[in-house]
Amino acid sequence: MKNFRLGGATVLLGCLLGFAVGIVPWGGRVSAVEDFVEGNYWALIIGIDKYSAPGMEDKQLKSARADAEAVAAVLRDRYGFAQDRMIELYDEAASRKAVFKAFTNLKRELTSKDSLFVYFAGHGAYEGKIEKGNEIGFWMLADSDEPSIDPSSSIQNTQIRDFLAGSAARHVFLVSDAFFSAKLMGKTSALVRGKDAAQVLYRDKSRWVLVSGRSFPEPDLADKNKKGHSMFAWHLVKVLETNTTPYLLGADLVESLAIRVSNEKQGKLPRSAPIIAAGDEGGQFVFRLLPEFWKKEDTAAEKAKPDAEKEKAAEKEKARLEAEKAKVDAAQRELEELERQLKQAEDALKKGK
């Protein structure tokens, strides 16, 4: 039996993608273009703290479930992911059979216009040597055995890749707070820049993965502000919570996340790239923010437009009225002058008699 190892993988430094995204509101009052998102948003959220197989007693986690639940909540509350299109599997519900079933059902349900977000928090494992690029990665599920005992009880990264490759979805964004094989990640390239970047990049298919750089999530006990969440999950949720851009590209999320993590003393930079041989065509996953969370300045500007127009119209009307009043005043003065002249003429006639 080959030697399987949990954790310990040093993930290569992340590729930071920087480019500007224009603000293009959707729904309600539209100031630039109509909403370009065509399909539905789906999500598969997996968080496992409790591992039930014999020999896994010392592999219990403390933050994976809470991290996954926080990600699910922000997707629902700020980005409008519908509850009936979210599959959430926590602890014992995240068995190998349940996860395979979830991927199978999603493959049946998703259309070529839909977007799929997948989040996994739990133990990752690998076999082989990472430095030689021949490692085989696994996600360990709630009922998985130690990989050295039965690797088939886990789900291989290549199997996950194959599920995503066979999906009809236009966009897939996979986030793994666990080991994910670097050999399944391709090279990044410069992306379109400009105010219409989100609309342009939305058109083409994408299959991207974002990995935390760790083999399993650990609560950041040194920072009570993180409320027991892992460093990676905490910053991921914060990026999604503080975003005020109506259309947030996956690459923008990665850049903001990397900046936040790099400011941590022991933060490992996440890595994000297209998934090799999964059908990526150069597009980008687009997170669509609910209108009530748009940047306040933009919303205020939209609301100020009618007031400015009213003010301009009022000034124009005032000028018109002042001009009319000036005409009336001039006519009044002319009438008074005529009356004076007429009176003078009448007085002259009387004296002549």
Secondary structure, 3 states (H helix, E strand, C coil): CCCEEECCCCCCCCCCCCCCECCCCCCCCCCCCCCCCCCCEEEEEEECCCCCCCCCHHHCCCCHHHHHHHHHHHHHHHHCCCHHHEEEEEHHHCCHHHHHHHHHHHHHHCCCCCEEEEEEECCEEEECCHHHCCCEEEECCCCCCCCCCCHHHCEEHHHHHHHHHCCCCCEEEEEEECCCCHHHECCCCCCCCECCHHHHHHCCCEEEEEECCCCCCCECCCCHHHCCCEHHHHHHHHHHHHCCCCEEEHHHHHHHHHHHHHCCCCCCCCEEEEECCCCCCCCCCEEECCHHHCCHHHHHHHHHHHHHHHHHHHHHHHHHHHHHHHHHHHHHHHHHHHHHHHHHHHHHHHHHC
